[in-house]
Amino acid sequence: MTFGSNSCKSHLVTIMKFSSLITLILFFVYSGQGELLAIKYKQNSDTISSDYKASHLFENEEIIQLCLEGDIRKLFLDREENSSYHSIILSYSLQNSDTTTLNIKVKTRGHFRRDRENCIKPPLLLTFSSDSATMHSLFAGQNKVKLVTACKHEKLVLREYLIYKIYDLIAENSFRARLVQVNFHDTKKGKKTESLFGILLEDQMLMAKRNNAHLIKNLNLNPKNTNRETFLKMAVFQFLIGNTDWSVQFLHNIKLLNKTSVAGYIPVPYDFDHAGIVESSYANPAQALKLPSVRQRRYRGYCIDNMQEFDSVFACFAKNRLAIYKLYTDNPLLEKAYVKRTIKYLDQFYEIINDEEASKKAFQYPCNPKGTGNVVIKGLKD
């Protein structure tokens, strides 16, 4: 194990003193859900393809302390679509462990959040080598890992992270996410930022391999060609969180898996900062949807006349209701006012799925030829 530079190392040690209590509390917050997810991950591991290399990165809820060190200003200014990789030193530490240092490559990524007018710190793509240091680190087996940074307010990162945890409870095929606290040390300017929450996201290729599946890139795929049950779970989940910023046809914030044991393609959602439950000030629904706010839910699945097809999906959400609520009510990192608003927002969802007329009105909306239920979202410009 190697050690980080004195600047990053001392900074991480200081942070660890304050984060130990938070990590302990979060362990108990997620313990119930964690047991369920651990079982699910173990079941998945039994069918993972032989070339999948397991990593411990996403198998723990402890907050990772990260420090990225290098010419940070140059990295952040490089926000073009064909942005370049920059050499960065990554230092990380966990509770009761030394600081480990890795030489990695980093570039900016994303669309909306990469725009300088929208986000001070752009989302990043961390690329790891397969050298000995990496293979003996927490990032063993990883190639590319997305880092979601605090765009404007770190509270939004925390809220988006919890959405990944909700989907973990609902679906068998999902992206893994891990909460981190990250700070940047610009060695050229001699400046350090304060530590803010971020999210590490599992690489799409590893996600597919973990689920014994293959990624497909079929554009303009009819959503009806996806697996019916997994699509409905995904679409109802998007309705729950108030997210309309997705489409299967253009693979917008959706990855598609092809799994030999499952009929039809499996949609896997990601990127939830425009969901109503996050309450981001910059989030607006596509104009074509004619919605006043992202807080107003709109079901964006395809038309299904028989509401009985939703029964098993609604039952899944009902089964996980308590666990979903606990992600918010038992979380010490969230503001009390936000928790109160979120519980009310979740209550509204459960009132809809538990009411025959209300659920029919909401989930048969795509059957209305005069509505906007069949609008296809290509991206944030639509």
matplotlib code that plots the C-alpha trace (Angstrom):
import matplotlib.pyplot as plt

x = [0.0, 1.3, 0.7, -0.6, 1.2, 1.4, -1.3, -3.9, -2.9, -3.2, -6.5, -8.0, -6.9, -8.7, -11.8, -11.8, -12.1, -15.4, -16.8, -16.4, -19.5, -21.5, -20.3, -21.3, -24.8, -25.2, -24.3, -27.3, -29.5, -28.7, -28.3, -31.8, -31.6, -27.9, -28.8, -31.3, -28.9, -26.1, -28.3, -29.2, -25.6, -24.6, -27.3, -26.1, -22.5, -23.6, -24.4, -21.8, -19.8, -16.4, -14.5, -16.1, -13.7, -15.4, -14.5, -15.1, -15.8, -19.6, -20.0, -19.8, -21.8, -18.8, -18.2, -14.9, -12.6, -11.2, -8.6, -7.8, -4.5, -3.0, -3.7, -7.4, -8.0, -6.9, -9.0, -12.2, -11.7, -11.5, -15.3, -15.5, -17.4, -14.0, -12.3, -8.9, -7.6, -5.5, -3.0, -4.2, -3.1, -6.0, -5.7, -8.3, -8.8, -11.4, -12.0, -9.1, -7.0, -4.0, -4.2, -3.7, -2.4, -3.0, -2.0, -5.0, -6.4, -9.4, -11.6, -14.8, -18.0, -21.8, -24.0, -26.0, -23.7, -20.6, -21.7, -19.8, -23.0, -24.8, -22.1, -19.0, -17.5, -18.2, -18.9, -15.7, -14.7, -11.9, -9.8, -7.7, -4.7, -4.2, -0.9, 0.0, -1.0, -4.5, -4.9, -4.2, -6.5, -10.2, -10.4, -9.2, -11.0, -12.3, -11.5, -13.7, -15.7, -18.0, -17.7, -20.8, -19.6, -21.5, -22.8, -24.0, -25.1, -23.8, -27.3, -28.4, -25.8, -27.0, -30.6, -29.6, -27.5, -30.6, -32.5, -30.0, -30.6, -34.4, -33.9, -31.6, -34.6, -37.0, -35.1, -32.7, -30.7, -29.4, -26.2, -24.4, -23.4, -21.2, -21.1, -17.8, -16.5, -14.1, -11.8, -9.6, -6.0, -4.8, -1.0, -0.5, -2.5, -1.7, -5.4, -7.6, -11.3, -13.5, -14.7, -18.1, -20.2, -20.0, -21.1, -19.1, -21.0, -20.4, -19.0, -21.7, -19.6, -19.1, -22.8, -23.7, -21.2, -22.3, -25.8, -24.6, -25.8, -24.6, -25.1, -26.9, -26.9, -30.1, -31.4, -35.1, -36.0, -39.7, -40.1, -42.6, -39.6, -38.2, -39.1, -42.6, -42.1, -38.7, -39.8, -42.9, -40.9, -38.5, -41.2, -43.3, -40.0, -39.4, -43.0, -42.3, -39.3, -40.9, -38.4, -39.4, -35.9, -35.4, -36.2, -35.6, -35.7, -32.7, -31.0, -31.4, -30.3, -31.1, -28.9, -30.3, -29.2, -29.6, -29.9, -30.4, -32.5, -35.0, -37.3, -36.9, -34.3, -33.9, -33.8, -31.5, -31.9, -29.3, -28.7, -31.5, -30.6, -33.7, -36.1, -38.7, -37.7, -34.3, -35.7, -32.9, -33.4, -32.0, -34.3, -37.1, -39.2, -39.0, -41.3, -43.0, -44.4, -46.2, -45.6, -45.2, -42.6, -40.5, -42.4, -45.6, -45.5, -46.1, -46.1, -44.0, -44.5, -46.4, -50.2, -51.5, -55.2, -55.3, -54.4, -54.1, -50.7, -49.5, -50.6, -47.3, -45.3, -47.5, -47.1, -43.3, -43.4, -45.8, -43.5, -40.6, -42.5, -41.0, -37.5, -37.8, -39.1, -36.3, -33.7, -35.0, -36.4, -33.3, -30.7, -28.8, -27.3, -30.6, -32.3, -35.5, -37.6, -36.5, -37.3, -40.8, -41.4, -40.1, -42.3, -45.3, -44.2, -43.8, -47.2, -48.8, -47.3, -48.7, -52.1, -52.2, -51.2, -53.6, -56.6, -58.1, -59.4, -56.3, -53.9, -55.9, -55.8, -52.1, -50.8, -53.1, -52.2, -50.1, -53.4, -54.8, -54.2, -54.7, -52.0, -48.2, -47.8, -46.1, -43.6, -40.1, -37.3, -34.0, -32.2, -32.4, -32.8, -36.2]
y = [0.0, 3.4, 6.7, 10.0, 13.3, 15.1, 17.7, 15.1, 12.7, 15.2, 16.5, 13.0, 12.2, 15.3, 14.4, 10.9, 12.1, 13.8, 11.2, 8.1, 8.9, 9.5, 6.3, 4.4, 5.9, 5.2, 1.6, 1.2, 3.2, 0.9, -2.3, -3.6, -2.6, -3.7, -7.2, -7.4, -6.0, -8.2, -11.3, -9.9, -9.3, -12.8, -14.3, -12.3, -13.4, -17.0, -16.3, -13.7, -14.5, -16.0, -12.9, -10.7, -9.7, -8.9, -5.6, -4.5, -0.9, -1.2, -3.8, -1.5, 1.6, 3.3, 6.7, 6.9, 9.9, 11.0, 13.6, 14.4, 16.2, 17.8, 20.6, 20.8, 24.1, 22.7, 19.6, 21.6, 24.0, 21.1, 20.6, 20.0, 17.0, 15.4, 16.3, 14.9, 12.7, 14.4, 12.8, 13.0, 11.6, 10.0, 9.4, 7.6, 6.4, 4.5, 4.3, 2.7, 2.4, 4.2, 6.5, 4.8, 6.7, 5.8, 7.4, 7.7, 9.5, 11.8, 13.7, 15.7, 14.0, 14.4, 16.8, 19.3, 19.2, 19.5, 22.9, 25.6, 27.7, 24.9, 23.4, 24.8, 21.3, 19.0, 15.3, 13.2, 9.9, 8.2, 5.7, 3.2, 1.2, -2.5, -2.1, -3.7, -0.7, -0.7, -4.4, -4.2, -1.3, -0.7, -0.1, -3.5, -4.8, -1.3, 0.3, 3.4, 4.8, 7.8, 10.5, 12.6, 15.9, 18.6, 20.6, 23.6, 22.1, 18.9, 18.3, 17.5, 14.8, 13.1, 13.2, 11.7, 9.0, 7.8, 7.4, 4.7, 3.1, 3.1, 1.4, -1.2, -2.2, -2.4, -3.9, -6.9, -5.1, -1.7, 0.4, 0.3, 3.6, 4.6, 7.8, 9.6, 12.8, 14.4, 17.4, 18.8, 20.0, 22.1, 21.7, 24.5, 27.1, 25.7, 25.7, 23.1, 22.8, 21.8, 18.2, 17.7, 14.7, 12.9, 9.6, 6.8, 4.9, 1.4, 1.1, 0.1, -2.9, -4.3, -3.7, -5.8, -8.5, -8.7, -9.3, -12.0, -9.8, -7.8, -4.1, -3.2, 0.2, -0.1, 3.4, 3.9, 0.6, 0.4, 0.2, -2.7, -4.8, -4.6, -7.1, -6.1, -6.5, -4.9, -2.0, -1.4, -1.5, 1.1, 3.3, 3.3, 4.0, 7.0, 8.1, 7.7, 10.0, 12.5, 11.9, 12.4, 12.9, 9.5, 7.5, 4.0, 5.0, 7.3, 5.5, 8.8, 8.1, 4.4, 1.4, -1.7, -5.2, -8.4, -11.4, -14.9, -15.9, -13.0, -12.4, -8.8, -6.2, -4.9, -1.2, 0.1, 3.8, 6.3, 10.0, 11.4, 15.0, 16.2, 14.1, 16.0, 14.3, 15.9, 19.4, 20.8, 24.5, 23.9, 21.0, 21.7, 19.2, 19.1, 21.7, 19.1, 17.5, 20.7, 20.2, 23.2, 21.6, 18.4, 18.0, 17.1, 13.5, 12.2, 8.5, 8.0, 4.3, 3.0, 2.5, -0.6, -0.9, -3.7, -2.2, -5.7, -5.9, -3.3, -5.4, -7.2, -4.0, -2.1, -5.0, -4.7, -1.0, -1.7, -4.4, -2.0, 1.0, 0.9, 0.4, 3.3, 5.6, 4.6, 5.8, 9.3, 9.1, 7.4, 9.4, 11.9, 13.7, 15.1, 18.3, 17.6, 19.9, 18.0, 14.7, 16.0, 17.2, 13.9, 11.7, 13.7, 13.3, 9.6, 9.4, 11.0, 8.2, 5.4, 7.1, 6.9, 3.2, 2.3, 4.0, 2.3, 5.4, 7.5, 4.8, 4.3, 8.0, 8.2, 5.0, 5.0, 8.5, 7.3, 5.9, 9.5, 10.6, 14.3, 14.1, 14.2, 10.6, 9.5, 12.3, 10.8, 12.6, 12.8, 14.8, 18.0, 20.2, 18.5]
z = [0.0, -0.9, 0.7, -0.8, -0.9, 2.4, 1.4, 0.4, 3.1, 5.9, 4.5, 4.3, 7.9, 9.1, 7.2, 8.5, 12.1, 11.3, 9.0, 11.3, 13.2, 10.0, 8.5, 11.6, 11.6, 7.9, 8.5, 10.7, 8.3, 5.4, 7.4, 6.6, 3.0, 2.9, 4.0, 1.1, -1.4, -0.3, -0.9, -4.3, -5.2, -4.1, -6.2, -9.2, -8.6, -9.1, -12.7, -13.6, -16.8, -16.2, -17.3, -14.7, -12.0, -8.7, -6.9, -3.4, -4.5, -4.5, -1.8, 1.2, 2.4, 4.1, 2.7, 0.8, 1.3, -2.0, -3.0, -6.7, -7.1, -10.2, -12.6, -11.6, -13.3, -16.7, -16.2, -15.3, -18.3, -20.7, -21.2, -24.9, -26.2, -27.2, -23.9, -23.2, -20.4, -17.7, -15.4, -11.8, -8.5, -6.7, -2.9, -0.9, 2.6, 4.6, 8.3, 10.2, 7.1, 5.6, 2.7, -0.7, -3.8, -7.4, -10.7, -12.9, -16.0, -15.7, -18.1, -17.9, -19.1, -19.3, -21.2, -19.1, -16.1, -18.2, -19.4, -17.4, -17.1, -15.3, -13.0, -11.4, -11.0, -14.0, -13.6, -14.3, -15.7, -13.8, -15.7, -13.8, -15.1, -14.4, -12.6, -9.3, -7.2, -8.6, -8.4, -4.7, -4.1, -3.6, -7.3, -8.4, -11.4, -12.3, -15.6, -15.9, -13.0, -13.2, -10.5, -10.0, -8.4, -6.5, -9.4, -7.3, -4.0, -2.4, -0.9, -4.5, -4.8, -1.6, -2.9, -6.3, -4.5, -2.6, -5.9, -6.9, -3.6, -4.2, -7.6, -6.0, -3.8, -6.8, -9.6, -10.1, -12.7, -11.6, -11.4, -8.2, -6.6, -3.6, -1.7, -1.4, 0.0, -2.5, -2.5, -5.2, -4.8, -7.6, -7.5, -10.1, -8.1, -4.7, -3.9, -2.2, -2.2, 0.8, 0.8, -0.8, -1.3, -4.7, -6.2, -7.8, -10.4, -11.6, -15.2, -17.7, -19.0, -15.5, -14.7, -17.7, -16.9, -13.3, -14.5, -17.0, -19.9, -22.8, -23.5, -26.8, -28.5, -30.6, -31.3, -32.1, -30.4, -29.6, -25.8, -26.4, -27.4, -23.9, -21.2, -20.1, -16.3, -16.1, -18.3, -16.1, -13.0, -14.5, -15.9, -12.6, -10.7, -12.9, -12.1, -8.4, -8.4, -10.8, -13.7, -17.3, -18.6, -20.3, -23.3, -24.5, -28.2, -27.9, -25.0, -23.1, -19.5, -20.2, -20.9, -22.5, -21.5, -23.5, -21.2, -22.6, -19.7, -20.1, -23.0, -24.4, -23.5, -20.0, -19.5, -16.7, -15.8, -14.5, -14.1, -11.9, -11.2, -13.1, -11.0, -9.1, -5.8, -6.1, -6.2, -8.3, -9.2, -12.7, -13.6, -16.1, -18.0, -21.8, -23.3, -25.4, -22.3, -21.3, -17.6, -15.3, -13.1, -12.6, -9.4, -11.4, -12.2, -15.7, -16.6, -19.8, -20.5, -23.5, -23.6, -21.7, -21.6, -19.0, -15.6, -14.2, -15.9, -13.3, -10.3, -9.7, -10.2, -7.8, -5.3, -5.6, -4.7, -1.8, -0.5, -0.5, 0.8, 4.4, 3.1, 0.7, 3.4, 5.8, 3.2, 4.1, 7.6, 9.1, 7.2, 9.3, 6.3, 5.0, 6.1, 8.2, 6.0, 2.9, 4.5, 5.4, 1.8, 0.4, 2.5, 1.4, -2.2, -1.7, 0.0, -3.1, -5.2, -3.0, -2.8, -6.6, -7.0, -4.2, -5.8, -8.8, -10.5, -9.8, -11.0, -14.2, -14.9, -14.3, -15.9, -18.9, -19.8, -22.8, -24.3, -24.5, -28.2, -27.1, -24.4, -24.4, -23.3, -26.6, -26.7, -27.2, -25.3, -27.3, -24.7, -22.6, -25.7, -26.5]

ax = plt.figure().add_subplot(projection="3d")
ax.plot(x, y, z, "-o")
ax.set_aspect("equal")
plt.show()
